[in-house]
Amino acid sequence: MTPIAPDVESLQPRSGRLSGVMSVPFGRVHLIADVLFIMVATLSLAPLDAADRVWLEPARPTSSQSTWFPRSVEIVSGRIVAFDSQQLRLVREGQGTETVTSASRVLWIEPDEVSDLEQKLIHLFKQGEYARSLSELPDALNNRPPVWRQQWLTMLSATSAWKSGNAKLALELVGQLDRRPLPAMVLAWLPIAWTNGAQPAVVIATAQARLQDTSTAVRLVAASWLLSSPDRNQGLAVINQLKQDPRIEIAQIAEVLSWRMTPPPQVAKLSSTWEKRIDTLPLALQTGPSRLLVNKLEASGQSESAKRLQWSLELTPVYALGQINQDQQ
């Protein structure tokens, strides 16, 4: 919601490590050649000492820097000291001091060690066995992975709950996570309905019951579920309120979700503006909004533009998020 392969299997630890940079211009379409290069380069990695690996979004250019040349997605290895909604603290391999990076730049983290329990949960999710994947969450959390990893696993399980028909539990998990600020990398996995498609009656009823929840993330998810229902105006009203939320990520996601209600004849005129707006989001948050835009383009007859975005989405730099977001619809 990554730079190596768009599948959840890639979350498993690798025998080799890669530390370096990947040249990537801003905007999704131009990522393809660079991603393919990294996929090929990964085949010949030499084993190194155990370390976590982190993918970082390119630093945004300053007003004095040229935007002509591509900037780099950086892949760093080391030991994660802490990771929260504000910053990543990491001791890089071969260094004894911590480096601090904005949390909004973190695209994905591949832990040095992933337990068998976590791997099973992820594998079952990938296979579409959502109820079974969800049932593995307690044991995976009891294994005490780092807090940021617990947050990600729980958010993934919120989607499993939604997909397996347990919308009430999905919102409960989101509400529990939202008690503390979350990194963009975790927010990217909110069980949001990014595209049009009818929701079961039980999902609609659950969403209606939580529209006034104290958690803004719960209200955001619940409102997204209503946008394809007879209560779409109720959902849109909540989304429009959340566009003013002081939490910038919530406000940004709410703005994008409001586009779902745009009539098809207006999409062609607005699509280039929307795409530019998506490119201003943290890269970790761009996959869901991109799927929304693909869906709107397809529904309005802009098939070539939709294909262009879809191809770039299949090679998203947000580790595995492209495929998972397809499963979230």
C-alpha positions as CSV (number, residue, x, y, z in Angstrom):
1,M,0.0,0.0,0.0
2,T,6.2,-3.8,-2.1
3,P,9.2,-2.9,-4.2
4,I,10.1,-6.5,-4.9
5,A,6.9,-8.5,-5.7
6,P,3.2,-7.9,-5.4
7,D,2.4,-11.0,-3.4
8,V,2.0,-11.7,0.3
9,E,4.4,-14.6,0.2
10,S,7.1,-12.1,-0.1
11,L,6.5,-11.1,3.5
12,Q,8.5,-14.1,4.6
13,P,12.2,-13.5,5.5
14,R,14.8,-14.0,2.8
15,S,18.2,-15.6,3.1
16,G,19.8,-12.6,1.5
17,R,19.7,-8.9,2.2
18,L,19.8,-5.9,-0.1
19,S,20.9,-2.5,1.0
20,G,20.8,0.3,-1.5
21,V,18.6,2.5,-3.5
22,M,16.0,2.1,-6.3
23,S,15.6,5.0,-8.7
24,V,11.9,6.0,-8.9
25,P,10.3,9.1,-10.2
26,F,7.2,10.4,-8.4
27,G,4.0,9.0,-9.9
28,R,3.1,5.3,-10.2
29,V,3.4,4.8,-14.0
30,H,7.1,5.3,-14.2
31,L,7.9,2.8,-11.4
32,I,7.7,-0.3,-13.6
33,A,11.2,-0.5,-15.1
34,D,12.8,0.2,-11.7
35,V,10.8,-2.4,-10.0
36,L,11.7,-5.0,-12.6
37,F,15.4,-4.2,-12.1
38,I,15.1,-4.8,-8.4
39,M,13.2,-8.1,-9.0
40,V,16.1,-9.3,-11.1
41,A,18.8,-8.0,-8.8
42,T,17.2,-9.8,-5.8
43,L,17.8,-13.2,-7.4
44,S,21.6,-12.9,-6.8
45,L,21.6,-11.5,-3.2
46,A,24.4,-12.8,-1.0
47,P,23.5,-13.8,2.6
48,L,24.4,-11.2,5.2
49,D,23.9,-10.9,8.9
50,A,20.3,-10.9,10.1
51,A,18.7,-7.5,9.9
52,D,15.3,-5.9,9.4
53,R,14.8,-4.3,5.9
54,V,12.9,-1.0,5.4
55,W,11.7,0.5,2.2
56,L,11.6,4.4,2.3
57,E,9.7,6.7,0.0
58,P,11.9,9.1,-1.9
59,A,12.5,12.4,0.0
60,R,10.4,15.1,-1.5
61,P,12.5,17.6,-3.5
62,T,12.9,21.1,-2.0
63,S,12.1,24.2,-4.0
64,S,15.7,24.5,-5.0
65,Q,16.1,20.9,-6.2
66,S,15.4,19.7,-9.7
67,T,12.4,17.4,-10.3
68,W,13.7,16.4,-13.7
69,F,15.7,13.4,-12.6
70,P,14.1,10.5,-10.7
71,R,14.5,10.2,-7.0
72,S,15.2,7.0,-5.2
73,V,13.3,4.6,-3.1
74,E,15.8,3.6,-0.4
75,I,16.1,0.1,0.9
76,V,18.0,0.1,4.2
77,S,19.0,-2.8,6.6
78,G,19.5,-2.6,10.3
79,R,17.8,-3.0,13.7
80,I,14.5,-1.2,14.3
81,V,14.6,0.5,17.7
82,A,11.1,2.0,17.5
83,F,8.4,2.7,14.9
84,D,5.3,4.8,15.5
85,S,3.0,7.3,13.8
86,Q,5.7,10.0,13.8
87,Q,9.1,8.4,13.2
88,L,11.2,5.3,12.5
89,R,14.3,4.9,14.7
90,L,16.8,2.5,13.1
91,V,20.4,1.5,13.8
92,R,21.7,0.8,10.3
93,E,24.0,-2.2,9.6
94,G,27.6,-1.3,10.3
95,Q,26.7,1.8,12.3
96,G,26.4,2.3,16.1
97,T,24.1,5.3,16.1
98,E,20.4,5.7,15.5
99,T,19.0,7.4,12.4
100,V,15.5,8.9,12.6
101,T,13.2,9.0,9.6
102,S,9.7,10.4,9.2
103,A,7.1,7.6,9.6
104,S,5.2,8.8,6.6
105,R,8.2,7.7,4.3
106,V,8.0,4.1,5.4
107,L,6.6,2.0,2.6
108,W,7.2,-1.4,4.1
109,I,9.2,-3.3,6.7
110,E,10.4,-6.8,6.2
111,P,11.3,-8.1,9.7
112,D,14.4,-10.2,10.3
113,E,12.3,-12.9,11.9
114,V,8.7,-13.8,11.1
115,S,7.2,-16.5,13.2
116,D,5.5,-19.5,11.7
117,L,2.2,-18.3,13.3
118,E,2.5,-15.0,11.4
119,Q,3.4,-16.7,8.2
120,K,0.3,-19.0,8.5
121,L,-2.0,-16.0,9.1
122,I,-0.6,-14.2,6.0
123,H,-0.7,-17.3,3.8
124,L,-4.3,-18.1,4.7
125,F,-5.2,-14.5,3.9
126,K,-3.6,-14.7,0.6
127,Q,-5.5,-17.9,-0.2
128,G,-8.8,-16.1,0.6
129,E,-9.4,-18.2,3.7
130,Y,-10.3,-15.2,5.7
131,A,-12.1,-16.8,8.6
132,R,-9.1,-19.2,9.2
133,S,-6.6,-16.3,8.9
134,L,-8.6,-14.3,11.4
135,S,-8.6,-17.2,13.9
136,E,-4.8,-17.2,13.8
137,L,-4.5,-13.6,15.1
138,P,-4.6,-14.3,18.9
139,D,-1.8,-16.9,18.7
140,A,0.3,-14.6,16.4
141,L,-0.1,-11.7,18.8
142,N,0.7,-13.9,21.8
143,N,4.1,-14.6,20.2
144,R,4.9,-10.9,21.0
145,P,6.0,-9.4,17.7
146,P,7.0,-5.7,17.8
147,V,4.1,-3.3,18.5
148,W,4.2,-1.9,14.9
149,R,4.0,-5.5,13.6
150,Q,1.1,-6.3,16.0
151,Q,-0.7,-3.2,14.6
152,W,-0.2,-4.4,11.0
153,L,-1.3,-8.0,11.7
154,T,-4.4,-6.7,13.5
155,M,-5.3,-4.4,10.6
156,L,-4.9,-7.2,8.2
157,S,-7.2,-9.3,10.4
158,A,-9.8,-6.5,10.4
159,T,-10.0,-7.0,6.6
160,S,-10.3,-10.8,7.2
161,A,-13.2,-10.1,9.6
162,W,-14.9,-7.9,7.0
163,K,-14.4,-10.4,4.2
164,S,-15.6,-13.3,6.2
165,G,-18.9,-11.6,7.1
166,N,-17.9,-10.4,10.6
167,A,-18.2,-6.6,10.0
168,K,-18.8,-6.0,13.7
169,L,-15.4,-7.5,14.7
170,A,-13.7,-5.7,11.8
171,L,-14.8,-2.3,13.2
172,E,-14.0,-3.4,16.8
173,L,-10.4,-4.2,15.7
174,V,-10.1,-0.9,13.9
175,G,-11.4,0.9,17.0
176,Q,-8.9,-0.8,19.2
177,L,-6.0,0.1,16.9
178,D,-7.2,3.7,16.6
179,R,-6.7,4.3,20.4
180,R,-3.2,5.4,19.5
181,P,-1.9,7.2,16.4
182,L,-0.9,4.7,13.6
183,P,1.8,4.9,10.9
184,A,0.7,5.5,7.3
185,M,2.0,2.0,6.6
186,V,-0.7,0.6,8.9
187,L,-3.5,3.0,8.0
188,A,-3.0,1.9,4.3
189,W,-4.6,-1.5,5.3
190,L,-7.8,-0.1,6.8
191,P,-10.7,-2.3,5.5
192,I,-12.1,0.5,3.4
193,A,-14.5,-0.1,0.4
194,W,-12.5,1.8,-2.2
195,T,-14.6,0.8,-5.1
196,N,-18.3,0.4,-5.9
197,G,-20.0,-2.9,-5.0
198,A,-23.0,-3.9,-2.9
199,Q,-22.3,-4.8,0.7
200,P,-24.3,-7.4,2.6
201,A,-27.2,-6.2,4.7
202,V,-25.4,-7.1,7.9
203,V,-22.4,-4.9,6.9
204,I,-24.8,-2.0,6.1
205,A,-26.5,-2.4,9.5
206,T,-23.2,-2.6,11.3
207,A,-21.9,0.5,9.5
208,Q,-25.0,2.5,10.4
209,A,-24.6,1.6,14.1
210,R,-21.0,2.9,14.2
211,L,-21.3,6.2,12.2
212,Q,-21.1,8.2,15.4
213,D,-18.3,6.2,16.9
214,T,-15.6,8.1,18.9
215,S,-13.0,6.6,16.6
216,T,-12.5,8.6,13.4
217,A,-11.0,5.5,11.7
218,V,-14.1,3.5,12.5
219,R,-16.4,6.2,11.2
220,L,-14.3,6.4,8.0
221,V,-14.5,2.7,7.3
222,A,-18.2,2.5,8.2
223,A,-19.0,5.4,5.9
224,S,-17.1,3.8,3.0
225,W,-19.3,0.7,3.4
226,L,-22.4,2.8,3.0
227,L,-21.5,4.5,-0.3
228,S,-23.0,1.7,-2.5
229,S,-26.1,1.3,-0.3
230,P,-29.4,3.2,-0.2
231,D,-27.9,5.1,2.8
232,R,-25.0,6.5,0.6
233,N,-25.9,10.1,1.4
234,Q,-25.6,9.3,5.1
235,G,-22.2,7.8,4.5
236,L,-21.1,10.7,2.3
237,A,-22.1,13.2,5.0
238,V,-19.8,11.5,7.5
239,I,-17.0,11.4,4.9
240,N,-17.4,15.2,4.2
241,Q,-17.1,15.8,7.9
242,L,-13.9,13.8,8.1
243,K,-12.4,15.8,5.3
244,Q,-11.9,18.4,8.1
245,D,-10.4,16.0,10.6
246,P,-7.2,17.2,12.3
247,R,-5.5,13.9,11.6
248,I,-4.1,14.6,8.1
249,E,-4.2,11.0,6.9
250,I,-7.8,10.6,7.9
251,A,-8.7,13.9,6.1
252,Q,-6.8,12.8,3.0
253,I,-8.5,9.4,2.8
254,A,-11.9,11.0,3.4
255,E,-11.3,13.5,0.5
256,V,-10.5,10.6,-1.9
257,L,-13.5,8.6,-0.8
258,S,-15.8,11.5,-1.5
259,W,-14.8,11.1,-5.2
260,R,-16.8,7.8,-5.3
261,M,-20.0,9.8,-5.5
262,T,-18.9,11.8,-8.6
263,P,-21.3,11.1,-11.6
264,P,-19.6,9.3,-14.5
265,P,-19.9,12.2,-17.0
266,Q,-17.7,14.4,-14.7
267,V,-14.9,11.8,-14.2
268,A,-13.0,12.5,-17.4
269,K,-12.7,16.2,-16.6
270,L,-11.6,15.6,-13.0
271,S,-9.4,12.5,-13.4
272,S,-6.1,14.3,-14.1
273,T,-6.7,16.5,-11.0
274,W,-7.4,13.5,-8.9
275,E,-4.3,11.7,-10.1
276,K,-2.1,14.7,-9.2
277,R,-3.9,14.8,-5.8
278,I,-3.1,11.1,-5.2
279,D,0.6,11.8,-6.0
280,T,0.7,14.3,-3.1
281,L,-0.2,11.6,-0.6
282,P,2.4,9.5,1.2
283,L,3.3,6.7,-1.2
284,A,2.2,4.2,1.4
285,L,-1.4,5.5,1.2
286,Q,-1.6,5.7,-2.6
287,T,-2.7,2.2,-3.6
288,G,-6.3,2.3,-2.3
289,P,-7.0,5.8,-3.8
290,S,-5.4,4.5,-7.1
291,R,-7.8,1.6,-7.2
292,L,-10.7,4.0,-6.6
293,L,-9.6,6.1,-9.6
294,V,-9.2,2.9,-11.8
295,N,-12.8,2.0,-10.8
296,K,-14.1,5.5,-11.6
297,L,-12.3,5.5,-15.0
298,E,-13.7,2.1,-15.9
299,A,-17.3,3.1,-14.9
300,S,-17.1,6.3,-17.0
301,G,-15.8,4.6,-20.2
302,Q,-12.1,5.7,-19.8
303,S,-10.8,2.2,-20.4
304,E,-7.3,3.1,-21.7
305,S,-6.6,5.4,-18.8
306,A,-7.9,2.8,-16.4
307,K,-5.6,0.1,-17.9
308,R,-2.6,2.4,-17.6
309,L,-3.2,2.9,-13.9
310,Q,-4.0,-0.7,-13.3
311,W,-0.8,-1.9,-14.8
312,S,1.2,0.5,-12.6
313,L,-0.8,-0.7,-9.6
314,E,0.1,-4.3,-10.2
315,L,3.7,-3.3,-9.6
316,T,3.0,-1.0,-6.7
317,P,6.0,-0.1,-4.6
318,V,3.9,-0.7,-1.5
319,Y,4.8,-4.2,-0.6
320,A,2.0,-6.6,-1.5
321,L,-0.6,-3.9,-1.1
322,G,-1.8,-3.9,-4.7
323,Q,-3.0,-7.5,-4.5
324,I,-4.5,-7.1,-1.0
325,N,-6.5,-4.0,-2.0
326,Q,-8.0,-6.0,-4.8
327,D,-9.1,-8.5,-2.2
328,Q,-10.6,-5.7,-0.1
329,Q,-13.3,-4.9,-2.6
